[in-house]
């Protein structure tokens, strides 16, 4: 074999070895290195709901949260957790224990509002006077979950509006917060009545009409924008068994049962015996609790 033939032979051999190595390496799966904790945490925080707020109502809770997720990210929905005891922080930032199930049986797809920066949800048929703890997690198409939103607690309680007639002028001249309906001013279940004197309007405790009737105490909360302002507060002022009132102002009422109601005088209209109040109220069914 001539030197030139030997060189060509060696070149062919090297090309075959190179081709074999290329095919071998190309067909071998790439080595997977374990992800660091920071990468995993980033995935958990991705699209996690934020700024969850819960507004209690009469046997219901109204939830609102920021989606905190780019619009081009595909989601399956949200898991809403409604529990009777607060969740430990390790569950809020990590995997939820199997014993804690979502309130919704399938991922909640969101409300019908086209605004995508937040979602809302109404949960009804709940129990008044019961404290609930709420969190929300994002559900991805592969079944993975984000970490939890902030945890919020709320207590359902009755609320509504009533018209209060001038004392003894009509059958709706009193109101029972426990029953949630108008009653007579001198009824055994009445919590307050309304009258005017010397150009001022007052609400008063029924026991001032008759010592055998219920005794209520009143506290002024001042002017408020709506009935929901001051959802939690303490009372460090003396109570009164009758109190002067003005429209657009709120008042706390402690009933004979030890329960508190918060009322707001929406309007005062009419003259003399035709004078009427329009009143919004929230009634806390848990005794001695100032939380509305």
Beta strands, then each sheet from edge to edge (+ up, - down):
strand 1: 50-56
strand 2: 61-66
strand 3: 75-83
strand 4: 118-123
strand 5: 131-140
strand 6: 152-155
strand 7: 158-165
strand 8: 174-176
strand 9: 181-183
strand 10: 193-197
strand 11: 200-204
strand 12: 217-223
strand 13: 242-244
strand 14: 249-254
strand 15: 260-269
strand 16: 276-283
sheet 1: 1+ 2- 4+
sheet 2: 3+ 5- 6+
sheet 3: 7+ 16- 15+ 14- 12+
sheet 4: 8+ 9-
sheet 5: 10+ 11- 13+
end
